């Protein structure tokens, strides 16, 4: 059995516009070079504690858990 040849599609968007759109998107993804001190992931800024958004959320939730625990009496 013989396969049908794939029809050649003409691009809908001109290559110039496509290249311009790719450059615009890549400009939005500029990496600042800051890495998370916990996991090494990408961070938005260095700040006082350079943490990625996941590690920052985990830290905040850990603080909430500690605050909700009853204080231990000695």
Secondary structure by P-SEA (a helix, b strand, c coil): ccccccccccccccaaaaaaaaaaaaaaaccccbbbccccccccccccccccaaaaaaaaaaaaaaaacccccc
